[in-house]
Amino acid sequence: MPGANLNVDLWISEYVTPYDVTLHGITRILAAERSEFQEMQVVESGVYGKALVLDGKWQSCTGDEFLYHEPLVQVPCVVHGAPKRVLVLGGGEGATVREALKWNSVERVTMVDIDGVVVEACKQHLPEMHQGAFDDPRTELVIGDALKYLDDSAADWDVIISDLSDPIEDGPSFPLFTKEYFERVRSALAPEGVFVVQSGPVSPPSLGTHAKLRKTVEAVFEHAASYSSDVPSYPGPWSFILGSARPIDTRPSPEAIDKLLAKGTTGSMRMFDGVTMLGLYQLPKHIRDRIDAETEVFTMERPPTFFGAGVAAGSA
């Protein structure tokens, strides 16, 4: 290839649209296994460090995971103000639990992941991400179905974080981006509780899915808000949606947030502070317009399906 020096012979090809593919050069496969639910790989990439790949889709990597996990967790925790009980649905890498444990008010973080194979691989191969979070006495790990756990859960969670893999067809997260699922989440939240769901890319080809998910959250919660973070190893800026029974201030005071973080958290954050949180909420006009124009709600009869999976293949 003129002008390029390619140093790898193995590539993760992630299908983004019917016409676009994102390639990640892989230097080493640390673990690979087909579980009961999905194809799992932990790989080492050329520039972004170690990564978790599920069904050919890049989940997160050590090089830029903080740009995903910090906003995913810290925004709803700040909105709540002093979370004591945090429920993480998914989050196999352990980084979501890691972020929740930074709050001094947290007494318990329960992580429910359906795939024990993935969790064990992450425990072994991705210590940079979980940073010992699985060993914290406040952490409870449950290998099981998120829907069943929600049905059996009391309505006392301060923050519920839906950190699930994308709903590709036949994947384990297929029903977990629907109105029925969000209703179960709502029933498990405390009255002042806050919900957040990772809601995929907001690049133009994928924006419609985010808009429908936003309307789905709005169909269940009195108040909702979208925000996004740029994660370079992902195929576009990544989005999140908050849901709450109480109003969400999308023009918060950075100074007030910094004061809350200084008093309420322990442990460093690389990208998140008051200015960052204010900026995360300020979506471009074309995204806001697309959300405003959307009317469809995802249901079990008409659930979302993110495009494609991916493959690992060597170069010729």
Backbone hydrogen bonds in HBPLUS format (Angstrom, degrees):
<---DONOR---> <-ACCEPTOR-->    atom                        ^
c    i                          cat <-CA-CA->   ^        H-A-AA   ^      H-
h    n   atom  resd res      DA  || num        DHA   H-A  angle D-A-AA Bond
n    s   type  num  typ     dist DA aas  dist angle  dist       angle   num
A0004-ALA N   A0001-MET O   3.25 MM   3  5.73 153.8  2.33 140.2 136.7     1
A0315-SER N   A0009-ASP O   2.72 MM 306  5.13 144.3  1.85 135.5 143.5     2
A0026-ILE N   A0010-LEU O   2.79 MM  16  5.29 177.7  1.79 154.9 154.1     3
A0011-TRP N   A0313-ALA O   2.80 MM 302  5.47 163.8  1.82 151.3 156.1     4
A0313-ALA N   A0011-TRP O   2.93 MM 302  5.47 158.2  1.97 152.3 158.2     5
A0012-ILE N   A0024-HIS O   2.91 MM  12  5.06 162.1  1.94 144.4 149.3     6
A0024-HIS N   A0012-ILE O   2.93 MM  12  5.06 148.0  2.04 136.7 147.0     7
A0013-SER N   A0311-VAL O   2.72 MM 298  5.29 167.8  1.74 169.4 170.9     8
A0311-VAL N   A0013-SER O   2.98 MM 298  5.29 146.1  2.10 137.4 146.2     9
A0014-GLU N   A0022-THR O   2.78 MM   8  5.09 172.1  1.79 160.5 159.4    10
A0022-THR N   A0014-GLU O   2.85 MM   8  5.09 166.7  1.87 149.5 151.2    11
A0015-TYR N   A0309-ALA O   3.09 MM 294  5.94 156.1  2.15 151.3 158.8    12
A0016-VAL N   A0020-ASP O   2.95 MM   4  5.45 158.9  2.00 140.2 145.6    13
A0017-THR N   A0020-ASP O   3.37 MM   3  5.03 165.5  2.39 127.3 129.7    14
A0020-ASP N   A0017-THR O   3.32 MM   3  5.03 156.1  2.38  99.7 106.1    15
A0046-GLY N   A0025-GLY O   3.15 MM  21  5.86 142.0  2.30 150.0 149.5    16
A0027-THR N   A0044-GLU O   2.77 MM  17  5.66 154.7  1.84 153.6 162.3    17
A0028-ARG N   A0044-GLU O   3.35 MM  16  5.06 152.8  2.43 136.6 136.2    18
A0044-GLU N   A0028-ARG O   2.74 MM  16  5.06 154.6  1.80 160.8 161.4    19
A0030-LEU N   A0042-VAL O   2.74 MM  12  5.39 142.0  1.88 146.6 158.7    20
A0031-ALA N   A0042-VAL O   3.15 MM  11  5.02 148.2  2.25 140.9 140.2    21
A0042-VAL N   A0031-ALA O   2.87 MM  11  5.02 157.7  1.92 137.4 141.0    22
A0033-GLU N   A0040-MET O   2.92 MM   7  5.36 160.2  1.96 149.7 154.6    23
A0040-MET N   A0033-GLU O   2.87 MM   7  5.36 167.1  1.89 157.4 161.2    24
A0035-SER N   A0038-GLN O   2.87 MM   3  5.39 153.2  1.95 171.8 162.9    25
A0055-ASP N   A0039-GLU O   2.74 MM  16  4.80 165.8  1.76 145.0 150.2    26
A0041-GLN N   A0053-VAL O   2.90 MM  12  5.09 148.6  2.00 154.8 158.2    27
A0053-VAL N   A0041-GLN O   2.80 MM  12  5.09 163.8  1.83 163.6 162.7    28
A0043-VAL N   A0051-ALA O   2.91 MM   8  5.33 156.3  1.97 151.1 157.5    29
A0051-ALA N   A0043-VAL O   2.78 MM   8  5.33 155.7  1.84 148.4 154.8    30
A0045-SER N   A0049-GLY O   2.80 MM   4  5.24 170.7  1.80 139.9 142.9    31
A0063-GLY N   A0048-TYR O   2.86 MM  15  4.34 136.4  2.06 150.6 136.9    32
A0062-THR N   A0050-LYS O   2.80 MM  12  5.48 152.0  1.88 153.8 163.1    33
A0052-LEU N   A0060-SER O   3.06 MM   8  5.84 156.6  2.12 166.2 172.9    34
A0059-GLN N   A0052-LEU O   2.86 MM   7  5.46 164.0  1.89 164.7 163.4    35
A0054-LEU N   A0057-LYS O   3.03 MM   3  5.27 161.0  2.07 146.7 142.6    36
A0057-LYS N   A0054-LEU O   2.84 MM   3  5.27 165.9  1.86 118.7 123.3    37
A0065-GLU N   A0061-CYS O   2.90 MM   4  5.37 127.8  2.17 162.4 173.1    38
A0067-LEU N   A0064-ASP O   3.01 MM   3  5.69 152.1  2.09 119.5 126.7    39
A0068-TYR N   A0065-GLU O   2.94 MM   3  5.25 154.6  2.01 109.4 117.8    40
A0069-HIS N   A0065-GLU O   2.82 MM   4  6.05 167.9  1.83 171.4 169.8    41
A0070-GLU N   A0066-PHE O   3.23 MM   4  5.43 153.3  2.31 121.3 129.3    42
A0072-LEU N   A0068-TYR O   3.09 MM   4  6.12 156.8  2.15 148.3 155.6    43
A0073-VAL N   A0069-HIS O   3.15 MM   4  6.16 161.2  2.18 147.9 150.6    44
A0074-GLN N   A0070-GLU O   2.80 MM   4  5.60 156.4  1.86 155.9 162.9    45
A0075-VAL N   A0071-PRO O   3.43 MM   4  5.55 159.2  2.47 124.1 129.7    46
A0077-CYS N   A0073-VAL O   3.23 MM   4  6.36 156.5  2.29 149.8 156.8    47
A0078-VAL N   A0074-GLN O   2.87 MM   4  5.96 155.3  1.93 149.3 155.1    48
A0079-VAL N   A0075-VAL O   2.96 MM   4  6.21 162.3  1.99 154.4 159.7    49
A0080-HIS N   A0076-PRO O   2.95 MM   4  6.17 152.8  2.03 143.3 150.0    50
A0081-GLY N   A0077-CYS O   2.82 MM   4  5.99 170.9  1.83 150.0 153.2    51
A0107-GLU N   A0084-LYS O   2.74 MM  23  5.09 162.6  1.77 130.9 136.2    52
A0108-ARG N   A0084-LYS O   3.15 MM  24  6.54 156.4  2.21 167.4 167.5    53
A0158-ASP N   A0085-ARG O   2.93 MM  73  5.37 140.2  2.09 137.7 150.1    54
A0159-VAL N   A0085-ARG O   3.30 MM  74  6.73 156.8  2.36 154.1 157.2    55
A0086-VAL N   A0108-ARG O   2.99 MM  22  6.35 167.7  2.00 159.3 163.1    56
A0110-THR N   A0086-VAL O   2.94 MM  24  6.42 156.1  2.00 162.0 167.5    57
A0087-LEU N   A0159-VAL O   2.89 MM  72  6.32 162.6  1.92 159.5 164.8    58
A0161-ILE N   A0087-LEU O   2.78 MM  74  6.16 165.4  1.80 166.7 171.8    59
A0088-VAL N   A0110-THR O   2.75 MM  22  6.03 171.1  1.76 159.8 162.9    60
A0112-VAL N   A0088-VAL O   2.79 MM  24  6.20 162.4  1.82 169.2 174.9    61
A0089-LEU N   A0161-ILE O   2.82 MM  72  6.06 175.3  1.82 170.0 170.5    62
A0163-ASP N   A0089-LEU O   2.84 MM  74  5.74 138.5  2.01 149.1 162.5    63
A0090-GLY N   A0112-VAL O   2.77 MM  22  5.81 165.5  1.79 145.2 150.0    64
A0091-GLY N   A0163-ASP O   3.01 MM  72  5.25 137.4  2.19 158.3 145.3    65
A0094-GLY N   A0091-GLY O   2.98 MM   3  5.84 156.0  2.04 130.8 136.4    66
A0098-ARG N   A0094-GLY O   3.03 MM   4  6.24 156.3  2.08 143.1 150.4    67
A0099-GLU N   A0095-ALA O   3.09 MM   4  6.33 154.2  2.15 144.3 148.6    68
A0100-ALA N   A0096-THR O   3.17 MM   4  6.47 158.8  2.21 147.6 153.0    69
A0101-LEU N   A0097-VAL O   2.99 MM   4  6.19 154.4  2.05 157.5 164.0    70
A0102-LYS N   A0099-GLU O   3.18 MM   3  5.49 159.5  2.22 107.5 113.8    71
A0103-TRP N   A0100-ALA O   3.18 MM   3  6.05 171.6  2.19 122.9 125.5    72
A0266-THR N   A0102-LYS O   2.70 MM 164  5.09 153.3  1.77 146.6 156.0    73
A0106-VAL N   A0103-TRP O   3.12 MM   3  5.53 152.8  2.20 109.8 117.6    74
A0104-ASN N   A0264-GLY O   2.85 MM 160  5.63 161.1  1.89 146.9 153.2    75
A0109-VAL N   A0138-ARG O   2.91 MM  29  6.05 161.5  1.95 150.0 150.0    76
A0140-GLU N   A0109-VAL O   2.83 MM  31  6.15 158.0  1.87 157.0 158.0    77
A0111-MET N   A0140-GLU O   2.84 MM  29  6.25 161.3  1.87 167.5 174.0    78
A0142-VAL N   A0111-MET O   2.79 MM  31  5.99 166.2  1.80 172.7 170.0    79
A0113-ASP N   A0142-VAL O   3.02 MM  29  6.49 152.8  2.09 163.1 170.9    80
A0144-GLY N   A0113-ASP O   2.97 MM  31  5.79 139.6  2.14 116.3 126.9    81
A0119-VAL N   A0115-ASP O   3.27 MM   4  6.61 164.6  2.29 149.7 153.6    82
A0120-GLU N   A0116-GLY O   2.96 MM   4  6.06 166.8  1.98 150.0 153.3    83
A0121-ALA N   A0117-VAL O   3.10 MM   4  6.24 156.3  2.16 143.6 150.2    84
A0122-CYS N   A0118-VAL O   2.95 MM   4  6.20 154.9  2.02 151.6 158.6    85
A0123-LYS N   A0119-VAL O   2.87 MM   4  6.14 156.8  1.92 151.8 158.6    86
A0124-GLN N   A0120-GLU O   3.09 MM   4  6.27 155.9  2.15 144.7 150.3    87
A0125-HIS N   A0121-ALA O   2.86 MM   4  5.91 167.0  1.87 152.4 156.5    88
A0126-LEU N   A0122-CYS O   2.89 MM   4  4.92 150.6  1.98 132.2 136.5    89
A0129-MET N   A0126-LEU O   3.02 MM   3  5.55 147.9  2.13 111.0 119.7    90
A0130-HIS N   A0126-LEU O   3.34 MM   4  6.83 162.9  2.37 159.4 159.5    91
A0131-GLN N   A0127-PRO O   2.84 MM   4  5.26 149.7  1.94 136.3 145.4    92
A0133-ALA N   A0130-HIS O   2.82 MM   3  5.27 156.1  1.88 119.3 127.4    93
A0135-ASP N   A0132-GLY O   2.98 MM   3  5.45 148.3  2.08 113.1 122.4    94
A0136-ASP N   A0133-ALA O   3.24 MM   3  5.29 158.0  2.29 102.9 109.5    95
A0139-THR N   A0136-ASP O   2.94 MM   3  5.47 166.1  1.96 122.2 126.9    96
A0149-TYR N   A0145-ASP O   3.02 MM   4  6.26 159.7  2.06 151.1 157.5    97
A0150-LEU N   A0146-ALA O   2.95 MM   4  6.15 158.4  2.00 149.6 154.9    98
A0151-ASP N   A0147-LEU O   3.03 MM   4  6.29 157.9  2.08 148.0 153.9    99
A0152-ASP N   A0148-LYS O   3.10 MM   4  6.34 144.1  2.23 145.9 154.8   100
A0153-SER N   A0150-LEU O   3.13 MM   3  5.00 158.5  2.18 101.8 108.5   101
A0156-ASP N   A0154-ALA O   2.88 MM   2  5.63 134.4  2.10 106.2  92.3   102
A0157-TRP N   A0188-ALA O   3.27 MM  31  6.34 168.4  2.28 151.3 152.7   103
A0190-ALA N   A0157-TRP O   2.87 MM  33  5.24 168.3  1.89 137.0 134.8   104
A0194-VAL N   A0158-ASP O   2.85 MM  36  6.27 151.3  1.93 146.7 153.1   105
A0160-ILE N   A0194-VAL O   3.01 MM  34  6.50 154.5  2.07 153.1 160.5   106
A0196-VAL N   A0160-ILE O   3.02 MM  36  6.50 149.1  2.12 162.7 169.9   107
A0162-SER N   A0196-VAL O   2.80 MM  34  6.10 174.3  1.81 163.6 165.6   108
A0198-GLN N   A0162-SER O   3.19 MM  36  6.45 165.6  2.21 166.6 162.4   109
A0168-ILE N   A0166-ASP O   2.84 MM   2  5.74 137.7  2.01 107.0  94.6   110
A0171-GLY N   A0168-ILE O   2.95 MM   3  5.38 157.9  1.99 137.9 137.9   111
A0174-PHE N   A0171-GLY O   3.41 MM   3  5.68 165.2  2.43 115.3 116.1   112
A0176-LEU N   A0173-SER O   3.02 MM   3  5.33 159.2  2.07 119.6 126.4   113
A0182-PHE N   A0178-THR O   2.98 MM   4  6.31 164.9  2.00 156.1 160.2   114
A0179-LYS N   A0298-PHE O   2.84 MM 119  6.01 152.1  1.92 143.1 147.8   115
A0183-GLU N   A0179-LYS O   2.89 MM   4  6.11 146.1  2.00 148.4 157.8   116
A0184-ARG N   A0180-GLU O   3.21 MM   4  6.51 146.8  2.33 138.8 146.6   117
A0184-ARG N   A0181-TYR O   3.04 MM   3  5.16 120.2  2.41  97.7 112.4   118
A0185-VAL N   A0181-TYR O   2.99 MM   4  6.40 152.2  2.07 148.8 157.2   119
A0186-ARG N   A0182-PHE O   2.87 MM   4  6.12 162.1  1.90 147.6 152.2   120
A0187-SER N   A0183-GLU O   3.06 MM   4  6.30 153.5  2.13 143.5 149.8   121
A0188-ALA N   A0185-VAL O   2.95 MM   3  5.24 141.8  2.10 106.0 117.6   122
A0189-LEU N   A0186-ARG O   3.22 MM   3  5.32 154.4  2.29 103.0 110.6   123
A0193-GLY N   A0190-ALA O   2.79 MM   3  4.83 160.8  1.83 119.4 121.1   124
A0195-PHE N   A0243-GLY O   2.89 MM  48  4.98 166.1  1.91 158.1 160.0   125
A0243-GLY N   A0195-PHE O   2.83 MM  48  4.98 148.6  1.93 139.1 141.4   126
A0197-VAL N   A0241-ILE O   3.02 MM  44  5.44 148.4  2.12 142.9 152.7   127
A0241-ILE N   A0197-VAL O   3.03 MM  44  5.44 151.4  2.12 145.5 154.6   128
A0199-SER N   A0239-SER O   2.94 MM  40  5.27 169.7  1.95 128.6 130.8   129
A0239-SER N   A0200-GLY O   2.85 MM  39  5.50 150.8  1.94 138.7 147.5   130
A0202-VAL N   A0237-PRO O   2.88 MM  35  5.78 150.6  1.97 160.8 168.1   131
A0206-SER N   A0203-SER O   2.91 MM   3  5.53 142.2  2.06 125.1 135.8   132
A0207-LEU N   A0203-SER O   3.05 MM   4  5.82 118.7  2.45 152.4 164.2   133
A0209-THR N   A0206-SER O   3.17 MM   3  5.80 133.5  2.39 114.9 124.6   134
A0211-ALA N   A0207-LEU O   2.99 MM   4  6.28 165.0  2.01 157.2 161.3   135
A0212-LYS N   A0208-GLY O   3.02 MM   4  6.24 156.6  2.08 147.4 152.9   136
A0213-LEU N   A0209-THR O   2.95 MM   4  6.19 157.5  2.00 150.0 156.5   137
A0214-ARG N   A0210-HIS O   2.83 MM   4  6.10 154.0  1.90 153.7 161.4   138
A0215-LYS N   A0211-ALA O   3.05 MM   4  6.33 157.4  2.10 145.1 150.5   139
A0216-THR N   A0212-LYS O   2.90 MM   4  6.13 141.6  2.04 140.8 152.3   140
A0217-VAL N   A0213-LEU O   2.92 MM   4  6.25 155.6  1.98 151.3 156.4   141
A0218-GLU N   A0214-ARG O   2.92 MM   4  6.19 158.7  1.97 148.5 155.1   142
A0219-ALA N   A0215-LYS O   2.98 MM   4  6.15 130.8  2.23 134.1 146.1   143
A0219-ALA N   A0216-THR O   3.21 MM   3  5.09 131.2  2.46  91.2 104.0   144
A0220-VAL N   A0217-VAL O   3.01 MM   3  5.38 156.0  2.07 110.0 117.7   145
A0221-PHE N   A0217-VAL O   2.90 MM   4  6.05 163.7  1.93 163.4 168.7   146
A0223-HIS N   A0244-SER O   2.99 MM  21  5.33 144.4  2.12 165.9 173.4   147
A0244-SER N   A0223-HIS O   2.97 MM  21  5.33 154.4  2.04 150.5 152.3   148
A0225-ALA N   A0242-LEU O   3.20 MM  17  5.14 146.5  2.31 126.2 131.2   149
A0242-LEU N   A0225-ALA O   2.78 MM  17  5.14 167.1  1.79 157.3 160.6   150
A0227-TYR N   A0240-PHE O   3.02 MM  13  5.45 151.8  2.10 150.6 153.4   151
A0240-PHE N   A0227-TYR O   2.86 MM  13  5.45 146.0  1.97 163.1 164.3   152
A0228-SER N   A0280-LEU O   3.34 MM  52  5.58 154.7  2.41 135.0 136.6   153
A0229-SER N   A0238-TRP O   2.79 MM   9  5.38 151.8  1.87 152.6 162.0   154
A0238-TRP N   A0229-SER O   2.87 MM   9  5.38 153.3  1.94 160.3 152.8   155
A0234-TYR N   A0231-VAL O   2.90 MM   3  5.62 166.4  1.92 132.0 136.5   156
A0257-ILE N   A0253-SER O   3.09 MM   4  6.40 157.6  2.15 154.4 160.6   157
A0258-ASP N   A0254-PRO O   2.91 MM   4  6.13 163.6  1.94 152.0 156.3   158
A0259-LYS N   A0255-GLU O   3.03 MM   4  6.21 152.7  2.10 142.8 150.1   159
A0260-LEU N   A0256-ALA O   2.98 MM   4  6.23 155.5  2.04 144.3 150.8   160
A0261-LEU N   A0257-ILE O   2.85 MM   4  6.12 162.4  1.88 157.7 162.1   161
A0262-ALA N   A0258-ASP O   2.92 MM   4  6.05 158.5  1.97 145.6 151.7   162
A0263-LYS N   A0259-LYS O   3.11 MM   4  6.26 151.4  2.19 143.8 150.8   163
A0264-GLY N   A0260-LEU O   2.75 MM   4  5.69 153.7  1.81 149.5 158.1   164
A0265-THR N   A0261-LEU O   3.03 MM   4  5.33 142.6  2.17 142.3 141.6   165
A0277-MET N   A0273-ASP O   2.97 MM   4  6.23 161.9  2.01 156.0 160.5   166
A0278-LEU N   A0274-GLY O   3.10 MM   4  6.32 164.0  2.12 151.4 155.3   167
A0279-GLY N   A0275-VAL O   3.00 MM   4  6.24 157.8  2.05 147.4 153.8   168
A0280-LEU N   A0276-THR O   2.83 MM   4  6.07 151.0  1.91 155.2 163.6   169
A0282-GLN N   A0279-GLY O   3.07 MM   3  5.34 143.3  2.21 106.4 116.8   170
A0283-LEU N   A0281-TYR O   2.93 MM   2  5.87 125.0  2.24 114.2  98.1   171
A0287-ILE N   A0284-PRO O   3.14 MM   3  5.62 132.5  2.38 109.2 120.8   172
A0288-ARG N   A0284-PRO O   3.20 MM   4  6.56 163.9  2.22 153.8 158.4   173
A0289-ASP N   A0285-LYS O   2.81 MM   4  5.98 161.8  1.85 158.0 163.2   174
A0290-ARG N   A0286-HIS O   3.13 MM   4  6.14 150.3  2.22 130.5 138.0   175
A0291-ILE N   A0287-ILE O   3.03 MM   4  6.29 158.2  2.08 152.1 157.4   176
A0292-ASP N   A0288-ARG O   2.97 MM   4  6.17 163.8  2.00 149.9 154.5   177
A0293-ALA N   A0289-ASP O   3.02 MM   4  6.19 145.2  2.15 143.4 152.1   178
A0294-GLU N   A0291-ILE O   3.24 MM   3  5.36 146.6  2.36 102.4 111.7   179
A0299-THR N   A0302-ARG O   3.25 MM   3  4.94 153.1  2.33 106.6 109.9   180
A0302-ARG N   A0299-THR O   2.99 MM   3  4.94 123.8  2.32  94.2 109.3   181
